[in-house]
């Protein structure tokens, strides 16, 4: 499998993650110091306690808010379990007719296959996650949201549809006369995730099930090589391996 990564974006977003994580820590430490030494330094006194509590509350909210932004970037660009590494590991062994595009398109993770194109929506949440009657739910309390590492689950189905819409726009512009199989797969990468999934319009898999799905139940019939080449050109993907001649 060929892998193409926008390394500049990875470095840029990783830097944002580090800045926001350390920035949130600095804000919270500043709030703690304000609490401990504000009165001794003459910043606050018994006559303006209302202002003190107001400012301290703002510091806490801003600090935790910035930390959530840092967690968002950290989970995607800094952690050992970030989606990029999960996909690389679990798709290892696919032949060079496959190309994994990471951050190179308007959609973060796109797998170009001999039979079409698959958008990969990767989620790293743990705990109970349910899809029932068309709605996603994650058991995550307010305290867990502010103090945990997990992001809000959101709506993976909507994310997948929006992502496919972005690629459809590219195909309509660059190869409007071709009909190409475009699909999405929702992937949960955290082994601690407990999935309760009703039949979903978009396949929902654990990350270690993805390769078997692509080779088995989800295998697409190969497109003619001439069409595969046009798809790859439209997405600025690597060319087919040498020896693959157009049909």
C-alpha positions, 0 to 999 in steps of 0.5 A: 500500500502506498501512503501519502501524508501531508507532513507539513500539516502534521507538524503544524497541527502538532505544534498547535496541540503543544501550544494549547496544552501547555497554554492551558496548563499555564492558565490554570497554574496562573489561576492557582497562584492568583488564589494563593497569593492574590490577597498578599500581593494586594490584587484582591481584598475582602472588599472585592471578593465578588470580582475575584470569584468572577475572574477566577471562574473565567480563568477556570473556564478558559483554561479547561476550554483551551485544554479541550482544544489541546486534547483535540489536536493531541489526540489527532497529531501527538498521541501514540493512538492517533488515527494516522498510526492506527490506519497505517498499522491495521492496513499493513499488508494491502498491496500497492494498488491501494493508496492511503491519503492522509491530510492531502485532501479536504477529507483527512483519511481516504483510501483509494482502492482498485474498485473505488474510494473509501472515506475513513472516519476514525473515532477514538472514544472509549466506553459505551457507544450506541447507534440506535434509531439513527442516533449516536449516543456516548455515555460521557458525563460533564466531569468526564468531558472536562477532565477526560481525554475523549472528545465528544462523539458527535455524529459520525454518520453526518461526518461521513456524509459530509466527507463523501460530499467533498470528494463528490465535488472533486469528482464532478469537477475533474472527472464528471463523466465517470461513475465511481464507487464512493463509500465511507466506513466508520472506525472505532480504534479504542479497544475499550470502546463498547459498541452497541450498533444497530444496522447502520447505513454506513458500516461501523467497524473496529480498527482491527476488522478493517482489512478483513472487511476490505478483503472480504465482505466489503471488497469492491470489484476492480475498476478498469485500470484506465478509470483507476488512473483517472481517479488517482489523478483527480485525487493527486494520488500515486500512480498505479504500480508499474506493470499495471497496464490499462485495459 
